[in-house]
Amino acid sequence: MPVDEPGSSPPRRAAHHGTQPSDGPVRAAVVGTGLIGGSVLLGLGHAGLDVAGWDPDPATREQLRTQGVVCPDRLDEAVVDRDVVFLCGPLPTLADTLLRVARVAGDRCVLTDVGSTKAELADFAERHALGHRFVAGHPMAGTDRAGLTSAVPGLFADAAWVLCPTGPGLPAFRWLAGLLRDVFRSRVVPMTAGQHDSVVALCSHVPHLVAGALAGAAHRAELGDAVLALAAGSFRDGTRVAGSPPGRTANMLLGNRERVLAELAAVRAFLDELADALTAGDAGTLTARYDEARAARTTLAGCPFTGQRREFPVDADPVAELSYLTGLGAAGGHLTGCRVEAALVTYDARLPQPA
């Protein structure tokens, strides 16, 4: 799917399973319309797509209808005859919802999710013969708020959106990567499901544990009210995600438990180094450890990127293409474009420059 400048014109339907392209705008559906799902739905609608929503909560469905969104009472009616369906419900519900949607949506319909863990659902899809049409996904954006009322159409602009390509699902991945870039202006990051779960354990899931511990300690402190009264930016920044819905956080942590525990051990080890140096009055070691931490924070604030373009035959053995894509994500890179023309798929990408 050619990638136009954001906001140029509604994306068109395209061949993504070896079928002929179809005319007309993409028809999308969003299942689950909380903060993330609602933002996906609003973004699709603002891009001019024909989009339907569905939520298990009757009051939320009525709220969607009052906003002019097509929102049937039955899930099946929302997803039938759609080109792509985004599964945005709670993590524990995604597997059952995937099967239900797959039975109703046509075989050409691309299925994807926005869950914060990937390996378990990707394996489930493969076991149920959905690997050719399901592309595991995770937009790395959000707030500490929840619900449709917190949704915003621009939530994913310039945010990383992980997609997990597989051999059978490469055509669907190519099409979806173009759609995300075109509609949401996201930085599409290709990774294996295992790579994703390992990386987010440290950059997303452990921070929820740390934030919860810091906020919980303040809550239990003898002078807890005074602590909160004096809390400035460092405390507010460090505890922001502790304000997330507790059930959502628990589902996320349990869904990636082994990897989160492994990365938590690494964080504890670093914290022990700081504590030992503080106990010993060792200013040199404290300074050295904070030099390491500052280097990571500086890179987070911005690093230079270099452009790259790669081409692959559409119908060739997928090994080389998959190796390139997952290597790109593992190296901190992302896609800025994906287009399929004639017998070639062309990827435009950006990679961080070595220090």
TORKOL-4160 file (C-alpha; in steps of 0.2 Angstrom, whole numbers, padded with zeros to 4 digits, m for minus):
355
<pt num="1" X="0000" Y="0000" Z="0000"/>
<pt num="2" X="0008" Y="0017" Z="m0005"/>
<pt num="3" X="0011" Y="0028" Z="0009"/>
<pt num="4" X="0005" Y="0046" Z="0006"/>
<pt num="5" X="0008" Y="0061" Z="0017"/>
<pt num="6" X="m0003" Y="0061" Z="0032"/>
<pt num="7" X="m0020" Y="0068" Z="0030"/>
<pt num="8" X="m0019" Y="0068" Z="0011"/>
<pt num="9" X="m0033" Y="0057" Z="0006"/>
<pt num="10" X="m0042" Y="0042" Z="0014"/>
<pt num="11" X="m0032" Y="0026" Z="0012"/>
<pt num="12" X="m0039" Y="0014" Z="m0001"/>
<pt num="13" X="m0041" Y="m0004" Z="m0001"/>
<pt num="14" X="m0027" Y="m0015" Z="m0007"/>
<pt num="15" X="m0022" Y="m0033" Z="m0010"/>
<pt num="16" X="m0015" Y="m0040" Z="0005"/>
<pt num="17" X="m0018" Y="m0059" Z="0003"/>
<pt num="18" X="m0014" Y="m0060" Z="m0015"/>
<pt num="19" X="m0031" Y="m0055" Z="m0021"/>
<pt num="20" X="m0034" Y="m0040" Z="m0033"/>
<pt num="21" X="m0035" Y="m0023" Z="m0026"/>
<pt num="22" X="m0053" Y="m0016" Z="m0023"/>
<pt num="23" X="m0060" Y="0001" Z="m0025"/>
<pt num="24" X="m0065" Y="0012" Z="m0011"/>
<pt num="25" X="m0059" Y="0018" Z="0006"/>
<pt num="26" X="m0053" Y="0005" Z="0019"/>
<pt num="27" X="m0067" Y="m0001" Z="0030"/>
<pt num="28" X="m0062" Y="m0004" Z="0048"/>
<pt num="29" X="m0069" Y="m0009" Z="0064"/>
<pt num="30" X="m0063" Y="m0007" Z="0082"/>
<pt num="31" X="m0068" Y="m0019" Z="0096"/>
<pt num="32" X="m0066" Y="m0012" Z="0113"/>
<pt num="33" X="m0066" Y="0007" Z="0114"/>
<pt num="34" X="m0057" Y="0013" Z="0130"/>
<pt num="35" X="m0043" Y="0025" Z="0130"/>
<pt num="36" X="m0033" Y="0015" Z="0116"/>
<pt num="37" X="m0047" Y="0008" Z="0106"/>
<pt num="38" X="m0056" Y="0024" Z="0107"/>
<pt num="39" X="m0041" Y="0034" Z="0101"/>
<pt num="40" X="m0039" Y="0021" Z="0087"/>
<pt num="41" X="m0057" Y="0023" Z="0082"/>
<pt num="42" X="m0056" Y="0042" Z="0082"/>
<pt num="43" X="m0040" Y="0042" Z="0072"/>
<pt num="44" X="m0047" Y="0031" Z="0059"/>
<pt num="45" X="m0063" Y="0042" Z="0057"/>
<pt num="46" X="m0053" Y="0058" Z="0056"/>
<pt num="47" X="m0043" Y="0050" Z="0042"/>
<pt num="48" X="m0059" Y="0047" Z="0032"/>
<pt num="49" X="m0061" Y="0029" Z="0034"/>
<pt num="50" X="m0077" Y="0020" Z="0035"/>
<pt num="51" X="m0076" Y="0014" Z="0053"/>
<pt num="52" X="m0088" Y="0005" Z="0065"/>
<pt num="53" X="m0085" Y="0003" Z="0084"/>
<pt num="54" X="m0091" Y="m0010" Z="0097"/>
<pt num="55" X="m0089" Y="m0011" Z="0115"/>
<pt num="56" X="m0096" Y="m0024" Z="0128"/>
<pt num="57" X="m0103" Y="m0010" Z="0138"/>
<pt num="58" X="m0121" Y="m0004" Z="0132"/>
<pt num="59" X="m0118" Y="0013" Z="0139"/>
<pt num="60" X="m0102" Y="0015" Z="0129"/>
<pt num="61" X="m0110" Y="0009" Z="0114"/>
<pt num="62" X="m0124" Y="0022" Z="0116"/>
<pt num="63" X="m0111" Y="0036" Z="0119"/>
<pt num="64" X="m0102" Y="0031" Z="0103"/>
<pt num="65" X="m0119" Y="0032" Z="0093"/>
<pt num="66" X="m0122" Y="0050" Z="0101"/>
<pt num="67" X="m0105" Y="0055" Z="0093"/>
<pt num="68" X="m0110" Y="0049" Z="0076"/>
<pt num="69" X="m0101" Y="0032" Z="0076"/>
<pt num="70" X="m0108" Y="0017" Z="0069"/>
<pt num="71" X="m0110" Y="0005" Z="0084"/>
<pt num="72" X="m0121" Y="m0010" Z="0082"/>
<pt num="73" X="m0127" Y="m0019" Z="0098"/>
<pt num="74" X="m0120" Y="m0035" Z="0091"/>
<pt num="75" X="m0101" Y="m0038" Z="0089"/>
<pt num="76" X="m0104" Y="m0048" Z="0073"/>
<pt num="77" X="m0113" Y="m0034" Z="0064"/>
<pt num="78" X="m0099" Y="m0022" Z="0068"/>
<pt num="79" X="m0085" Y="m0033" Z="0060"/>
<pt num="80" X="m0093" Y="m0041" Z="0046"/>
<pt num="81" X="m0087" Y="m0036" Z="0028"/>
<pt num="82" X="m0072" Y="m0025" Z="0036"/>
<pt num="83" X="m0055" Y="m0024" Z="0028"/>
<pt num="84" X="m0046" Y="m0023" Z="0045"/>
<pt num="85" X="m0052" Y="m0026" Z="0063"/>
<pt num="86" X="m0042" Y="m0019" Z="0078"/>
<pt num="87" X="m0045" Y="m0029" Z="0094"/>
<pt num="88" X="m0043" Y="m0017" Z="0109"/>
<pt num="89" X="m0051" Y="m0026" Z="0124"/>
<pt num="90" X="m0043" Y="m0031" Z="0140"/>
<pt num="91" X="m0028" Y="m0043" Z="0138"/>
<pt num="92" X="m0037" Y="m0058" Z="0145"/>
<pt num="93" X="m0051" Y="m0057" Z="0133"/>
<pt num="94" X="m0041" Y="m0055" Z="0117"/>
<pt num="95" X="m0039" Y="m0074" Z="0112"/>
<pt num="96" X="m0058" Y="m0077" Z="0113"/>
<pt num="97" X="m0062" Y="m0061" Z="0104"/>
<pt num="98" X="m0050" Y="m0065" Z="0090"/>
<pt num="99" X="m0058" Y="m0082" Z="0087"/>
<pt num="100" X="m0075" Y="m0074" Z="0087"/>
<pt num="101" X="m0071" Y="m0060" Z="0075"/>
<pt num="102" X="m0061" Y="m0072" Z="0064"/>
<pt num="103" X="m0077" Y="m0083" Z="0061"/>
<pt num="104" X="m0087" Y="m0068" Z="0056"/>
<pt num="105" X="m0075" Y="m0057" Z="0046"/>
<pt num="106" X="m0070" Y="m0062" Z="0029"/>
<pt num="107" X="m0054" Y="m0071" Z="0026"/>
<pt num="108" X="m0047" Y="m0056" Z="0017"/>
<pt num="109" X="m0049" Y="m0046" Z="0033"/>
<pt num="110" X="m0033" Y="m0041" Z="0042"/>
<pt num="111" X="m0034" Y="m0044" Z="0061"/>
<pt num="112" X="m0023" Y="m0035" Z="0074"/>
<pt num="113" X="m0023" Y="m0030" Z="0092"/>
<pt num="114" X="m0016" Y="m0017" Z="0103"/>
<pt num="115" X="m0011" Y="m0028" Z="0119"/>
<pt num="116" X="0004" Y="m0024" Z="0129"/>
<pt num="117" X="0011" Y="m0042" Z="0128"/>
<pt num="118" X="0013" Y="m0051" Z="0111"/>
<pt num="119" X="0020" Y="m0069" Z="0112"/>
<pt num="120" X="0005" Y="m0078" Z="0120"/>
<pt num="121" X="m0008" Y="m0071" Z="0108"/>
<pt num="122" X="0003" Y="m0073" Z="0092"/>
<pt num="123" X="0006" Y="m0091" Z="0097"/>
<pt num="124" X="m0013" Y="m0093" Z="0100"/>
<pt num="125" X="m0017" Y="m0086" Z="0082"/>
<pt num="126" X="m0004" Y="m0097" Z="0074"/>
<pt num="127" X="m0011" Y="m0113" Z="0083"/>
<pt num="128" X="m0028" Y="m0108" Z="0076"/>
<pt num="129" X="m0023" Y="m0106" Z="0058"/>
<pt num="130" X="m0024" Y="m0087" Z="0059"/>
<pt num="131" X="m0006" Y="m0083" Z="0056"/>
<pt num="132" X="m0009" Y="m0077" Z="0038"/>
<pt num="133" X="m0021" Y="m0063" Z="0043"/>
<pt num="134" X="m0017" Y="m0059" Z="0061"/>
<pt num="135" X="m0003" Y="m0046" Z="0064"/>
<pt num="136" X="0001" Y="m0044" Z="0083"/>
<pt num="137" X="0003" Y="m0026" Z="0087"/>
<pt num="138" X="0006" Y="m0014" Z="0101"/>
<pt num="139" X="0005" Y="0006" Z="0100"/>
<pt num="140" X="0018" Y="0013" Z="0113"/>
<pt num="141" X="0007" Y="0027" Z="0118"/>
<pt num="142" X="m0006" Y="0030" Z="0132"/>
<pt num="143" X="m0010" Y="0040" Z="0148"/>
<pt num="144" X="m0014" Y="0037" Z="0166"/>
<pt num="145" X="m0032" Y="0039" Z="0162"/>
<pt num="146" X="m0045" Y="0027" Z="0155"/>
<pt num="147" X="m0061" Y="0026" Z="0145"/>
<pt num="148" X="m0068" Y="0033" Z="0129"/>
<pt num="149" X="m0069" Y="0050" Z="0137"/>
<pt num="150" X="m0050" Y="0051" Z="0138"/>
<pt num="151" X="m0048" Y="0045" Z="0119"/>
<pt num="152" X="m0039" Y="0057" Z="0107"/>
<pt num="153" X="m0037" Y="0055" Z="0088"/>
<pt num="154" X="m0019" Y="0061" Z="0088"/>
<pt num="155" X="m0013" Y="0049" Z="0103"/>
<pt num="156" X="m0002" Y="0039" Z="0091"/>
<pt num="157" X="0007" Y="0053" Z="0081"/>
<pt num="158" X="0025" Y="0050" Z="0081"/>
<pt num="159" X="0023" Y="0036" Z="0093"/>
<pt num="160" X="0031" Y="0019" Z="0091"/>
<pt num="161" X="0019" Y="0006" Z="0085"/>
<pt num="162" X="0026" Y="m0012" Z="0086"/>
<pt num="163" X="0020" Y="m0025" Z="0073"/>
<pt num="164" X="0026" Y="m0043" Z="0073"/>
<pt num="165" X="0028" Y="m0049" Z="0055"/>
<pt num="166" X="0028" Y="m0068" Z="0052"/>
<pt num="167" X="0031" Y="m0078" Z="0036"/>
<pt num="168" X="0013" Y="m0082" Z="0033"/>
<pt num="169" X="0007" Y="m0065" Z="0038"/>
<pt num="170" X="0020" Y="m0054" Z="0028"/>
<pt num="171" X="0007" Y="m0048" Z="0015"/>
<pt num="172" X="m0005" Y="m0043" Z="0029"/>
<pt num="173" X="0010" Y="m0035" Z="0039"/>
<pt num="174" X="0015" Y="m0024" Z="0023"/>
<pt num="175" X="m0003" Y="m0018" Z="0021"/>
<pt num="176" X="m0005" Y="m0014" Z="0039"/>
<pt num="177" X="0012" Y="m0005" Z="0041"/>
<pt num="178" X="0007" Y="0006" Z="0027"/>
<pt num="179" X="m0010" Y="0010" Z="0035"/>
<pt num="180" X="m0003" Y="0014" Z="0052"/>
<pt num="181" X="0009" Y="0026" Z="0045"/>
<pt num="182" X="m0003" Y="0034" Z="0033"/>
<pt num="183" X="m0017" Y="0036" Z="0046"/>
<pt num="184" X="m0009" Y="0038" Z="0063"/>
<pt num="185" X="0008" Y="0045" Z="0057"/>
<pt num="186" X="0016" Y="0032" Z="0069"/>
<pt num="187" X="0034" Y="0025" Z="0069"/>
<pt num="188" X="0031" Y="0007" Z="0064"/>
<pt num="189" X="0043" Y="m0004" Z="0073"/>
<pt num="190" X="0044" Y="m0022" Z="0067"/>
<pt num="191" X="0049" Y="m0035" Z="0080"/>
<pt num="192" X="0046" Y="m0053" Z="0084"/>
<pt num="193" X="0034" Y="m0056" Z="0098"/>
<pt num="194" X="0047" Y="m0062" Z="0109"/>
<pt num="195" X="0058" Y="m0047" Z="0106"/>
<pt num="196" X="0044" Y="m0036" Z="0110"/>
<pt num="197" X="0039" Y="m0044" Z="0126"/>
<pt num="198" X="0058" Y="m0044" Z="0132"/>
<pt num="199" X="0060" Y="m0025" Z="0127"/>
<pt num="200" X="0043" Y="m0019" Z="0135"/>
<pt num="201" X="0047" Y="m0028" Z="0151"/>
<pt num="202" X="0061" Y="m0016" Z="0155"/>
<pt num="203" X="0054" Y="0000" Z="0146"/>
<pt num="204" X="0036" Y="m0001" Z="0151"/>
<pt num="205" X="0031" Y="m0015" Z="0163"/>
<pt num="206" X="0045" Y="m0013" Z="0176"/>
<pt num="207" X="0042" Y="0006" Z="0177"/>
<pt num="208" X="0024" Y="0002" Z="0182"/>
<pt num="209" X="0031" Y="m0009" Z="0197"/>
<pt num="210" X="0044" Y="0005" Z="0201"/>
<pt num="211" X="0030" Y="0019" Z="0201"/>
<pt num="212" X="0019" Y="0008" Z="0211"/>
<pt num="213" X="0032" Y="0005" Z="0224"/>
<pt num="214" X="0037" Y="0023" Z="0226"/>
<pt num="215" X="0019" Y="0029" Z="0227"/>
<pt num="216" X="0014" Y="0015" Z="0238"/>
<pt num="217" X="0029" Y="0019" Z="0250"/>
<pt num="218" X="0023" Y="0037" Z="0251"/>
<pt num="219" X="0005" Y="0032" Z="0255"/>
<pt num="220" X="0012" Y="0021" Z="0269"/>
<pt num="221" X="0024" Y="0034" Z="0276"/>
<pt num="222" X="0022" Y="0041" Z="0293"/>
<pt num="223" X="0022" Y="0059" Z="0286"/>
<pt num="224" X="0013" Y="0053" Z="0270"/>
<pt num="225" X="0002" Y="0069" Z="0268"/>
<pt num="226" X="0018" Y="0080" Z="0270"/>
<pt num="227" X="0027" Y="0070" Z="0257"/>
<pt num="228" X="0013" Y="0072" Z="0244"/>
<pt num="229" X="0011" Y="0090" Z="0248"/>
<pt num="230" X="0030" Y="0093" Z="0244"/>
<pt num="231" X="0031" Y="0081" Z="0229"/>
<pt num="232" X="0038" Y="0090" Z="0214"/>
<pt num="233" X="0042" Y="0085" Z="0197"/>
<pt num="234" X="0054" Y="0070" Z="0201"/>
<pt num="235" X="0040" Y="0062" Z="0211"/>
<pt num="236" X="0026" Y="0066" Z="0199"/>
<pt num="237" X="0036" Y="0060" Z="0184"/>
<pt num="238" X="0042" Y="0044" Z="0193"/>
<pt num="239" X="0024" Y="0039" Z="0199"/>
<pt num="240" X="0013" Y="0045" Z="0184"/>
<pt num="241" X="0009" Y="0027" Z="0178"/>
<pt num="242" X="0004" Y="0022" Z="0196"/>
<pt num="243" X="m0012" Y="0032" Z="0192"/>
<pt num="244" X="m0017" Y="0019" Z="0179"/>
<pt num="245" X="m0032" Y="0008" Z="0182"/>
<pt num="246" X="m0025" Y="m0006" Z="0194"/>
<pt num="247" X="m0034" Y="m0020" Z="0185"/>
<pt num="248" X="m0026" Y="m0015" Z="0168"/>
<pt num="249" X="m0009" Y="m0014" Z="0176"/>
<pt num="250" X="m0011" Y="m0031" Z="0184"/>
<pt num="251" X="m0016" Y="m0040" Z="0168"/>
<pt num="252" X="m0001" Y="m0032" Z="0159"/>
<pt num="253" X="0012" Y="m0038" Z="0172"/>
<pt num="254" X="0004" Y="m0055" Z="0174"/>
<pt num="255" X="0004" Y="m0057" Z="0155"/>
<pt num="256" X="0023" Y="m0055" Z="0154"/>
<pt num="257" X="0027" Y="m0061" Z="0171"/>
<pt num="258" X="0043" Y="m0071" Z="0168"/>
<pt num="259" X="0051" Y="m0057" Z="0157"/>
<pt num="260" X="0046" Y="m0044" Z="0170"/>
<pt num="261" X="0054" Y="m0053" Z="0184"/>
<pt num="262" X="0070" Y="m0055" Z="0175"/>
<pt num="263" X="0071" Y="m0037" Z="0171"/>
<pt num="264" X="0066" Y="m0032" Z="0188"/>
<pt num="265" X="0081" Y="m0042" Z="0195"/>
<pt num="266" X="0092" Y="m0032" Z="0184"/>
<pt num="267" X="0085" Y="m0016" Z="0190"/>
<pt num="268" X="0087" Y="m0022" Z="0208"/>
<pt num="269" X="0105" Y="m0026" Z="0205"/>
<pt num="270" X="0108" Y="m0008" Z="0198"/>
<pt num="271" X="0099" Y="m0001" Z="0213"/>
<pt num="272" X="0109" Y="m0011" Z="0225"/>
<pt num="273" X="0125" Y="m0004" Z="0217"/>
<pt num="274" X="0118" Y="0013" Z="0221"/>
<pt num="275" X="0113" Y="0009" Z="0238"/>
<pt num="276" X="0130" Y="0001" Z="0242"/>
<pt num="277" X="0140" Y="0016" Z="0236"/>
<pt num="278" X="0128" Y="0027" Z="0246"/>
<pt num="279" X="0131" Y="0016" Z="0262"/>
<pt num="280" X="0150" Y="0017" Z="0259"/>
<pt num="281" X="0150" Y="0036" Z="0256"/>
<pt num="282" X="0158" Y="0032" Z="0239"/>
<pt num="283" X="0155" Y="0047" Z="0228"/>
<pt num="284" X="0165" Y="0041" Z="0214"/>
<pt num="285" X="0154" Y="0025" Z="0211"/>
<pt num="286" X="0138" Y="0035" Z="0213"/>
<pt num="287" X="0144" Y="0047" Z="0200"/>
<pt num="288" X="0149" Y="0033" Z="0188"/>
<pt num="289" X="0132" Y="0024" Z="0190"/>
<pt num="290" X="0123" Y="0041" Z="0187"/>
<pt num="291" X="0134" Y="0044" Z="0172"/>
<pt num="292" X="0127" Y="0027" Z="0165"/>
<pt num="293" X="0109" Y="0032" Z="0169"/>
<pt num="294" X="0111" Y="0050" Z="0161"/>
<pt num="295" X="0118" Y="0042" Z="0145"/>
<pt num="296" X="0102" Y="0032" Z="0143"/>
<pt num="297" X="0091" Y="0047" Z="0147"/>
<pt num="298" X="0100" Y="0058" Z="0135"/>
<pt num="299" X="0098" Y="0045" Z="0121"/>
<pt num="300" X="0079" Y="0045" Z="0125"/>
<pt num="301" X="0078" Y="0064" Z="0123"/>
<pt num="302" X="0084" Y="0062" Z="0105"/>
<pt num="303" X="0097" Y="0054" Z="0094"/>
<pt num="304" X="0102" Y="0057" Z="0076"/>
<pt num="305" X="0094" Y="0045" Z="0063"/>
<pt num="306" X="0100" Y="0040" Z="0046"/>
<pt num="307" X="0088" Y="0035" Z="0032"/>
<pt num="308" X="0088" Y="0018" Z="0023"/>
<pt num="309" X="0078" Y="0010" Z="0009"/>
<pt num="310" X="0077" Y="m0009" Z="0006"/>
<pt num="311" X="0068" Y="m0019" Z="m0008"/>
<pt num="312" X="0063" Y="m0037" Z="m0008"/>
<pt num="313" X="0053" Y="m0048" Z="m0021"/>
<pt num="314" X="0035" Y="m0049" Z="m0015"/>
<pt num="315" X="0034" Y="m0068" Z="m0018"/>
<pt num="316" X="0052" Y="m0073" Z="m0013"/>
<pt num="317" X="0057" Y="m0084" Z="0002"/>
<pt num="318" X="0052" Y="m0073" Z="0017"/>
<pt num="319" X="0068" Y="m0077" Z="0027"/>
<pt num="320" X="0078" Y="m0062" Z="0021"/>
<pt num="321" X="0064" Y="m0049" Z="0023"/>
<pt num="322" X="0059" Y="m0055" Z="0040"/>
<pt num="323" X="0077" Y="m0055" Z="0045"/>
<pt num="324" X="0079" Y="m0037" Z="0039"/>
<pt num="325" X="0063" Y="m0031" Z="0048"/>
<pt num="326" X="0066" Y="m0039" Z="0065"/>
<pt num="327" X="0084" Y="m0033" Z="0064"/>
<pt num="328" X="0078" Y="m0016" Z="0061"/>
<pt num="329" X="0067" Y="m0015" Z="0076"/>
<pt num="330" X="0080" Y="m0024" Z="0087"/>
<pt num="331" X="0093" Y="m0010" Z="0082"/>
<pt num="332" X="0081" Y="0004" Z="0088"/>
<pt num="333" X="0075" Y="0008" Z="0070"/>
<pt num="334" X="0058" Y="0010" Z="0063"/>
<pt num="335" X="0048" Y="0011" Z="0046"/>
<pt num="336" X="0043" Y="0027" Z="0038"/>
<pt num="337" X="0035" Y="0019" Z="0023"/>
<pt num="338" X="0030" Y="0003" Z="0015"/>
<pt num="339" X="0024" Y="0001" Z="m0003"/>
<pt num="340" X="0021" Y="m0014" Z="m0014"/>
<pt num="341" X="0022" Y="m0011" Z="m0033"/>
<pt num="342" X="0023" Y="m0024" Z="m0046"/>
<pt num="343" X="0034" Y="m0038" Z="m0039"/>
<pt num="344" X="0043" Y="m0028" Z="m0026"/>
<pt num="345" X="0040" Y="m0022" Z="m0008"/>
<pt num="346" X="0050" Y="m0006" Z="m0004"/>
<pt num="347" X="0053" Y="m0001" Z="0014"/>
<pt num="348" X="0059" Y="0016" Z="0019"/>
<pt num="349" X="0067" Y="0016" Z="0037"/>
<pt num="350" X="0077" Y="0026" Z="0049"/>
<pt num="351" X="0091" Y="0019" Z="0060"/>
<pt num="352" X="0099" Y="0027" Z="0075"/>
<pt num="353" X="0117" Y="0033" Z="0071"/>
<pt num="354" X="0131" Y="0025" Z="0081"/>
<pt num="355" X="0138" Y="0036" Z="0094"/>
